[in-house]
Amino acid sequence: MNSESMNVDRAVRTDDRPPRISTLEGPTSLPGADGAVAIELPLKPILTIESARGWTRLDLRDLWAHRDLFYFLVWRDVKVRYKQTALGVAWAVLQPLLTMVVFTAIFGRLAGVPSDGEPYPIFVYAGLLPWSFFNQAVTTSSNSLVGNAALITKVYFPRLVIPGAAVGAGLVDFAIAAVILFVMAFHYGVAFGASILMLIPLALLTMLFAAGIGMWMSALNVKYRDVRYALPFVLQIWMYVTPIIYPVTFIPQRWRWLIVLNPLSGIIQGFRSAIFSRPFDWSGMAVSAAMTVSVLIYAAFAFRRMEREFADII
Amino acid sequence: MRPIIKVENLGKRYLIGKREPYRTIRDSITRAVAAPWRGLRARLAGQAAGPDTSHIWALREVSFEVKQGEVLGIIGRNGAGKSTLLKILSRITEPTTGRIELYGRVGSLLEVGTGFHQELTGRENVFLSGAIMGMRRAEILRKFDQIVAFAEIEEFVDTPVKRYSSGMYVRLAFAVAAHLDPEILLVDEVLAVGDIAFQKKCLGKLGEVARAGRTVVFVSHNMAAIEALCTSCLMLTGGTLTALGDPLAVMSHYVAEGSAPGDGAAALAVHPGRRPGDTPTMTRVELRGGSGAPTGALRIGDPMEIRVTYRAQRPLRPVLGSVIKTSYGAPVFCVSDRFCGRLATCTPRAEATVVCRIERLMLIPGHYSIDLWLGDLGDDFDVIFDAISFEALPADLTGTGRLPPPNSGAVFCEADWSIHET
């Protein structure tokens, strides 16, 4: 075979380099020999990037497309939180449990705060359960954007996923702490009625409210780092103005309207009604639901508006 | 052919100056209260009462199109706006002006290891990082084995990533990113990280992606990579688009801009290229060619003199070394008295001019720059990188009027040719 023999006087070989794409005119459609096929381009752009002004759309479709990412971020937060800890997931339970013990001792026994006829420990735990969830969800989500600064400056995905995932991670702890509630109910001989099923929509409502507040705080935190310091303090006060430690009846009638303004009151009252099979305060819960939805919608739009600057100022 | 990326009049403005990117509410309130007084004071002082923040345009009026299947290289000095352009294309930050139309899905590789968490295992990080970069869970599951095989970490896939060596880490991170399947891939200087084997692997994969018909936009300082991969090239200078077209043409424009040969003399008392911590001892360098006058353009084959003037605290016996480098920074040769010792027995002097004369400059025509190393018998105490640059002009050294092309090497070597009966 002579295909291998080379003409020894030829100094330069010109035909065995792989074909390079033409540089001057730019590539035309690539030859099918490579297995490459020029994809048919859509008529309208898949995406247009422009400077936006004012309020922007929520883009729920984009959020839905990233639901896998949401799941992975929740999973990451939960997994990482308890890695290398000795007690692991038990921490999710200890916090409301120990708080309940301390409150029972101080408020239930020493101060003699009434508890609607129910044993004080389970009375206060019924309030602490949703409160702990709310507290933790808001605290972690408010720091979530700043904590994930590395992601925000390097990859695109809808930023709403981040505080959302923080709240989602809190849901896991909530579920575990809820188990304790059932144990306590068994211990104190509290019988559940059909109203216990209301716990599900109530938990959902708590989550939505926490998500709204958390989203809003997380966006504010990027620009005003005060949020990180102000929030624990605000949450602390908030706990005392919510009827967790005391029943609503503890507050004089004159001031009762203030309690109603707090969306968490309706939720916590609902929790108690569900657990103790008491009549529900529907108007209170309706107010809570309405406020939750408004806060959530406002927070989502405010977040989208502030989102533009995140990568630049974080 | 319709473009897959269309960029029109893109601009990005950043606020800089006294205003902090984030601040406390206390600051905001204080500033709001003090604002009227600030304006008044400025007006009394006769200045315009403007805001005390200024802004810079990181990108300004950038417009270009990328056709499907193109590999576009983006080059420019540091701070020219290359990364900003990629960030805007990746939707990480919003443009201030202009508009971009994308006719394909975008995947960006702006950093190695995006989304990796140290506490999680390799397996977990593949899923996490893949999801963060935009892959669906099913897709990651499908490609998982390929990713792990590409990264060559099969045995370590269930160990926490914080235990990995840096090589394993970047291999895994890149492996995940390499299996993204977007129509448009944006890559930012990622190849700068990692060892040679890794860089070769990255380049290989990028080449594969390009051959498969995907569009790649690639920012790099690695001129060899740009030359090897890119079908067209874009140059940014100070935020504006200054060149677009054939890679070799744009790259030589870039190189010419960066190192203007000048007039053959440079003051060295204060020089940006001085090694930090060195005492300024060299004060001036001059290049002289065959004619004896300082010049920045020297003909190859002619003599070249490097004359360095120095002033030291005490008399010393100077040891001068020069490293001649290509415009890309690759060293070509070194001529140094440290290895010859010709001045080892001269009279020590506190101030003098050291002359290094090369009889025949045997370089391929092009731009070159010189690093200077001044020391004494012990060590070098004044080092200046890129102290001065010069242009090597073509000359007919072969007698045929032809010279080897620039990409065949930097040194011109003379050889004798003969042919014999076998």
Chai-1 contact restraints between the chains, C-beta under 6 A:
chainA,res_idxA,chainB,res_idxB,connection_type,confidence,min_distance_angstrom,max_distance_angstrom,comment,restraint_id
A,I21,B,T231,contact,1.0,0.0,6.0,A-B,restraint_1
A,T23,B,T231,contact,1.0,0.0,6.0,A-B,restraint_2
A,T23,B,D246,contact,1.0,0.0,6.0,A-B,restraint_3
A,L24,B,D246,contact,1.0,0.0,6.0,A-B,restraint_4
A,G26,B,K67,contact,1.0,0.0,6.0,A-B,restraint_5
A,P27,B,G69,contact,1.0,0.0,6.0,A-B,restraint_6
A,P27,B,E70,contact,1.0,0.0,6.0,A-B,restraint_7
A,P27,B,T231,contact,1.0,0.0,6.0,A-B,restraint_8
A,L30,B,G69,contact,1.0,0.0,6.0,A-B,restraint_9
A,L30,B,G213,contact,1.0,0.0,6.0,A-B,restraint_10
A,D34,B,R211,contact,1.0,0.0,6.0,A-B,restraint_11
A,A36,B,A212,contact,1.0,0.0,6.0,A-B,restraint_12
A,A36,B,G213,contact,1.0,0.0,6.0,A-B,restraint_13
A,L41,B,R2,contact,1.0,0.0,6.0,A-B,restraint_14
A,L41,B,Y103,contact,1.0,0.0,6.0,A-B,restraint_15
A,P42,B,Y103,contact,1.0,0.0,6.0,A-B,restraint_16
A,P45,B,E101,contact,1.0,0.0,6.0,A-B,restraint_17
A,P45,B,L102,contact,1.0,0.0,6.0,A-B,restraint_18
A,P45,B,Y103,contact,1.0,0.0,6.0,A-B,restraint_19
A,I46,B,L102,contact,1.0,0.0,6.0,A-B,restraint_20
A,I46,B,Y103,contact,1.0,0.0,6.0,A-B,restraint_21
A,L47,B,L102,contact,1.0,0.0,6.0,A-B,restraint_22
A,T48,B,E101,contact,1.0,0.0,6.0,A-B,restraint_23
A,I49,B,I100,contact,1.0,0.0,6.0,A-B,restraint_24
A,E50,B,R99,contact,1.0,0.0,6.0,A-B,restraint_25
A,S51,B,E94,contact,1.0,0.0,6.0,A-B,restraint_26
A,S51,B,P95,contact,1.0,0.0,6.0,A-B,restraint_27
A,S51,B,T96,contact,1.0,0.0,6.0,A-B,restraint_28
A,D68,B,A131,contact,1.0,0.0,6.0,A-B,restraint_29
A,D68,B,R136,contact,1.0,0.0,6.0,A-B,restraint_30
A,D68,B,R137,contact,1.0,0.0,6.0,A-B,restraint_31
A,L69,B,A131,contact,1.0,0.0,6.0,A-B,restraint_32
A,F72,B,L128,contact,1.0,0.0,6.0,A-B,restraint_33
A,F72,B,A131,contact,1.0,0.0,6.0,A-B,restraint_34
A,R76,B,L128,contact,1.0,0.0,6.0,A-B,restraint_35
A,V80,B,E119,contact,1.0,0.0,6.0,A-B,restraint_36
A,K83,B,E119,contact,1.0,0.0,6.0,A-B,restraint_37
A,K154,B,L110,contact,1.0,0.0,6.0,A-B,restraint_38
A,K154,B,E111,contact,1.0,0.0,6.0,A-B,restraint_39
A,K154,B,T114,contact,1.0,0.0,6.0,A-B,restraint_40
A,V155,B,T114,contact,1.0,0.0,6.0,A-B,restraint_41
A,V155,B,I132,contact,1.0,0.0,6.0,A-B,restraint_42
A,Y156,B,S90,contact,1.0,0.0,6.0,A-B,restraint_43
A,Y156,B,R91,contact,1.0,0.0,6.0,A-B,restraint_44
A,Y156,B,I92,contact,1.0,0.0,6.0,A-B,restraint_45
A,K223,B,Y22,contact,1.0,0.0,6.0,A-B,restraint_46
A,Y224,B,I25,contact,1.0,0.0,6.0,A-B,restraint_47
A,R225,B,Y22,contact,1.0,0.0,6.0,A-B,restraint_48
A,D226,B,T24,contact,1.0,0.0,6.0,A-B,restraint_49
A,D226,B,I25,contact,1.0,0.0,6.0,A-B,restraint_50
A,R308,B,E94,contact,1.0,0.0,6.0,A-B,restraint_51
A,A311,B,I92,contact,1.0,0.0,6.0,A-B,restraint_52
A,A311,B,T93,contact,1.0,0.0,6.0,A-B,restraint_53
A,D312,B,T93,contact,1.0,0.0,6.0,A-B,restraint_54
A,I313,B,P21,contact,1.0,0.0,6.0,A-B,restraint_55
A,I313,B,Y22,contact,1.0,0.0,6.0,A-B,restraint_56
